[in-house]
């Protein structure tokens, strides 16, 4: 099963992604530095949307 999610970032922007393991992916977001195309650090505040896709 796949999940699509949206995270709210500290700068008010949103980050979208997909994964097969939500807990692992959120942990990675909280422990890894992610950058935008402008190379600015994104700080993830919270998960605001999650959709389960069963294929």
Secondary structure by P-SEA (a helix, b strand, c coil): cbbbbbbbccccbbbbbccccaaaaaaaaacbbbbcccccbbbbccccbbbbbcc
